[in-house]
Amino acid sequence: MNVLRSEWIKLRTVLVHWVLVLIAVAFPVVVTVLVSIFADVDFGGMSSRDVADLIVGLSIVSSMLLGTTAAISLTSEYTHNTIRPTYAANPRRLKVVLVKVALNTVVAIVVLAVIEVVSWVAASMILSSRDTDISLGDDQVLAYLASGVVLAALVSWFGFGLGLLIRNSPATISVLLLWPLLIEGLLAVMFALVNWDGAVKWLPYSAALSATGSGEGGSDVLGRPGGQLLFAAVGAGLIVAGTLLDQRRDA
């Protein structure tokens, strides 16, 4: 409990963490409200599926920001050497790592759930005032929204694992953000050039992103829960590798 209390104080008292979380919350909520206000309800309007797709799509950005928060919560300690008194007070480094992972996972899940609830309620109220009703019980809406929450937790694992391995905030954040935008894109092009198109579905970040959709797509994607399990395995593998390496390095 002492380790948990100590890590929670660190997590909630660093300004950059609050800034990232506030942006992560504000961005999807504001965009969802604007889209609901200006959607053309006279020509099809927005269905429950459309609203869920919009919220989950926007929450991907929020997930990456929360993953950045998880990474910074660790790498900033190495940058400012606060990790040394942490490990001096808790020689069992594994305990510290596990507590940090657990806290960041809970924060990611709670924040993303709040984002989706607020966005859905706001969209529902606005669309209802425009004679368009949406329901959580329609067309696997809850499954879509749940996949967004799962993605946030997995990205926090991924970011934290990278932080354990790299130990540098700018480098870790760069890899975290460029991985889905550049690295896996280049790998997909390379696979296409050598006629390995089927290998694209095994790219972990892309697989997790595809799982936030319908979970269908035949043999071209892993869907749910395959894509999520693959990304979870990669994130957990990074954490395990980083933890083993951390045991052998100086703080």
Secondary structure, DSSP 8 states (H G I E B T S, - for coil): -HHHHHHHHHHHH-HHHHHHHHHHHHHHHHHHHHHHHHS-TTTT---HHHHHHHHHHHHHHHHHHHHHHHHHHHHHHHHTTTHHHHHHH---HHHHHHHHHHHHHHHHHHHHHHHHHHHHHHHHHHHHHTT----TTSTTHHHHHHHHHHHHHHHHHHHHHHHHHH--HHHHHHHHHHIIIIIHHHHHHHHHHTT-GGGGGG-HHHHHHHTTTTS--GGG--HHHHHHHHHHHHHHHHHHHHHHHHHTS--
